[in-house]
């Protein structure tokens, strides 16, 4: 940990990976998104490991879900994005994939949020745009956000940029982040390394670091 002008400056993974000041963001691990990735099983397993470690250490966890608007509320931006993703040229051919309550929009069963975990719905790519995430983090004195989920090149990279602009420190657990396009995912990671705004690590280091914060099991009452 570095210091300047009375300010503590985290520069390494261990400086920040602490339940007192960091939360875990599980980005868009939804049924309809995981179905699109060939490597989804590997990413799901890594996310489960990260979530288990966070829960054992008492770290706050937040999930995001990408939603589609019904057609009456789809504007130019949403149509353009949907037309590109669905490879159609006619807006009338667009199908809203992630309508609220649809099977595709649900978080996968393996990562079901607990009652103590936050779930935020969003329309944009950044987890911060149009959601109360920044307020919730600041209100809980959280400055770091560890990130896993899908997809690196579509939503995680803009979330990293937005987090930095808002004064948070993103920690990307690279083996827990999937990409819809492998080369684009690698380019996103290369950009993060070049800019230096994120601390890049992996789920193994995250889980190992959090072992020291594990909550002791509650003592059972004698009969």
C-alpha positions in Angstrom: 0.0 0.0 0.0 1.4 3.4 -1.0 0.6 6.7 0.7 0.6 10.3 -0.5 -0.9 13.4 1.0 -2.5 11.4 3.7 -4.2 9.1 1.2 -3.8 5.3 1.0 -3.2 4.1 -2.5 -3.8 0.4 -3.3 -1.4 -0.8 -5.9 -1.4 -4.5 -5.5 -4.1 -7.2 -5.3 -3.6 -7.9 -1.6 -3.9 -4.2 -0.8 -7.5 -4.3 -2.0 -8.8 -7.8 -1.7 -10.5 -7.4 1.7 -14.2 -7.8 2.5 -14.1 -4.6 4.5 -13.5 -2.5 1.4 -14.2 -4.7 -1.7 -17.3 -6.3 -3.1 -17.7 -9.1 -5.7 -19.6 -8.2 -8.9 -21.0 -11.2 -10.9 -21.7 -9.7 -14.3 -24.7 -11.0 -16.4 -24.4 -14.7 -15.7 -27.8 -15.3 -17.2 -29.2 -18.4 -18.8 -29.6 -16.8 -22.3 -26.0 -15.4 -22.2 -24.3 -18.5 -20.9 -26.0 -20.5 -23.6 -24.2 -18.5 -26.3 -20.6 -19.3 -25.1 -18.8 -22.6 -25.8 -16.6 -22.0 -22.8 -19.5 -21.3 -20.5 -18.9 -24.3 -18.2 -15.4 -23.2 -17.4 -16.5 -19.6 -16.6 -19.4 -20.9 -14.5 -17.0 -23.1 -12.5 -14.7 -20.1 -11.9 -17.6 -17.9 -10.9 -18.9 -20.5 -8.4 -15.4 -20.6 -6.8 -15.3 -16.8 -6.6 -18.8 -16.6 -5.1 -18.1 -19.4 -2.6 -14.9 -17.6 -1.4 -16.7 -14.3 -1.2 -19.6 -15.8 0.8 -17.2 -17.6 3.2 -15.4 -14.4 3.9 -18.5 -12.3 4.4 -17.8 -10.2 1.3 -20.7 -8.3 -0.2 -21.9 -9.7 -3.5 -23.8 -8.0 -6.3 -25.3 -9.6 -9.5 -26.2 -7.7 -12.6 -28.8 -8.8 -15.2 -29.1 -7.4 -18.7 -32.7 -6.7 -19.6 -34.5 -6.1 -22.9 -37.2 -3.5 -23.1 -40.6 -4.5 -24.6 -40.9 -3.2 -28.2 -42.9 -0.2 -27.2 -39.9 1.0 -25.1 -37.2 0.1 -27.6 -35.4 3.1 -29.0 -32.8 3.7 -31.6 -29.9 2.5 -29.4 -31.6 -0.7 -28.3 -32.7 -1.5 -31.9 -29.2 -0.8 -33.3 -27.6 -3.1 -30.6 -30.2 -5.9 -31.1 -29.9 -5.7 -34.9 -26.1 -6.1 -34.6 -26.2 -8.9 -32.1 -29.0 -10.8 -33.9 -27.5 -10.3 -37.3 -30.7 -8.8 -38.8 -31.1 -5.7 -41.0 -34.9 -5.2 -40.4 -35.9 -3.8 -37.0 -39.1 -5.7 -37.3 -37.1 -9.0 -37.1 -35.6 -8.1 -33.8 -36.6 -10.3 -30.9 -36.2 -8.9 -27.3 -34.2 -11.7 -25.8 -34.0 -10.7 -22.2 -37.5 -9.6 -21.2 -38.1 -9.3 -17.5 -39.2 -12.7 -16.1 -38.2 -14.6 -19.2 -36.1 -17.8 -18.8 -33.3 -16.3 -20.7 -33.0 -13.3 -18.3 -32.7 -15.4 -15.2 -29.4 -15.8 -13.4 -28.2 -19.4 -13.9 -29.2 -21.9 -11.1 -25.6 -22.6 -10.1 -25.2 -18.9 -9.1 -28.5 -18.1 -7.5 -28.2 -15.0 -5.3 -29.0 -15.3 -1.6 -31.3 -13.0 0.3 -28.3 -11.0 1.5 -27.0 -10.3 -2.1 -27.9 -7.4 -4.3 -29.4 -8.0 -7.8 -29.4 -5.0 -10.2 -31.2 -4.9 -13.6 -29.7 -2.8 -16.4 -30.2 -1.8 -20.0 -26.7 -0.5 -20.7 -23.3 -2.3 -20.9 -21.7 -0.6 -17.9 -23.0 -2.1 -14.6 -23.0 1.5 -13.3 -25.1 3.2 -16.0 -28.7 3.6 -14.8 -28.3 1.4 -11.7 -27.8 2.3 -8.0 -24.5 0.4 -7.9 -22.3 3.4 -7.2 -24.6 4.6 -4.4 -24.7 1.1 -2.8 -20.9 0.8 -2.9 -20.2 4.2 -1.5 -22.9 3.8 1.2 -21.2 0.6 2.3 -17.7 2.2 2.3 -16.7 -0.1 -0.6 -13.9 1.2 -2.9 -12.8 -2.0 -4.7 -14.9 -4.2 -7.0 -13.8 -7.7 -8.0 -15.4 -8.7 -11.3 -16.3 -12.0 -12.9 -18.9 -12.9 -15.5 -19.7 -12.5 -19.2 -18.6 -10.8 -21.4 -15.2 -9.1 -21.3 -15.4 -7.2 -24.6 -19.1 -6.1 -24.3 -19.8 -5.2 -20.7 -16.9 -5.8 -18.4 -14.5 -3.5 -20.1 -16.9 -0.5 -20.0 -17.7 -1.4 -16.4 -14.0 -1.2 -15.6 -13.7 2.2 -17.3 -16.9 3.5 -15.6 -15.8 2.3 -12.2 -12.5 4.2 -12.5 -14.3 7.3 -13.6 -16.4 7.1 -10.4 -13.5 6.6 -8.1 -13.7 2.9 -7.6 -10.8 0.4 -8.2 -11.8 -2.6 -10.4 -10.2 -5.9 -9.9 -10.7 -8.2 -12.9 -10.4 -12.0 -12.2 -9.5 -12.9 -15.7 -10.1 -16.6 -15.6 -13.6 -16.0 -14.3 -14.5 -13.7 -17.3 -15.8 -15.1 -20.5 -15.9 -13.5 -24.0 -18.3 -13.9 -26.8 -15.4 -13.4 -29.2 -12.1 -14.8 -27.9 -9.9 -12.3 -29.8 -12.0 -9.4 -28.7 -11.8 -10.6 -25.1 -8.0 -10.7 -25.3 -7.9 -7.2 -26.8 -10.1 -6.0 -23.9 -7.7 -7.4 -21.4 -4.7 -5.9 -23.3 -6.4 -2.5 -23.1 -6.9 -2.8 -19.4 -3.2 -3.7 -18.9 -2.1 -0.8 -21.1 -4.3 1.8 -19.4 -3.6 0.4 -15.9 -6.9 1.3 -14.4 -7.7 -2.3 -13.3 -5.8 -4.7 -11.1 -5.8 -8.0 -13.0 -5.7 -11.3 -11.1 -7.4 -14.7 -11.1 -10.0 -16.6 -9.1 -7.3 -18.7 -7.4 -5.5 -15.7 -5.9 -8.9 -14.2 -4.9 -10.0 -17.4 -3.1 -6.6 -17.8 -1.4 -6.5 -14.2 -0.2 -10.0 -14.5 1.3 -9.3 -17.6 3.3 -7.9 -15.5 6.1 -11.2 -13.6 6.3 -13.4 -16.7 6.6 -16.2 -16.3 9.1 -16.0 -18.8 12.0 -19.0 -21.2 12.1 -21.7 -20.3 14.6 -21.3 -22.3 17.8 -24.1 -24.8 18.3 -26.1 -24.8 21.6 -25.6 -27.9 23.7 -28.7 -30.1 24.2 
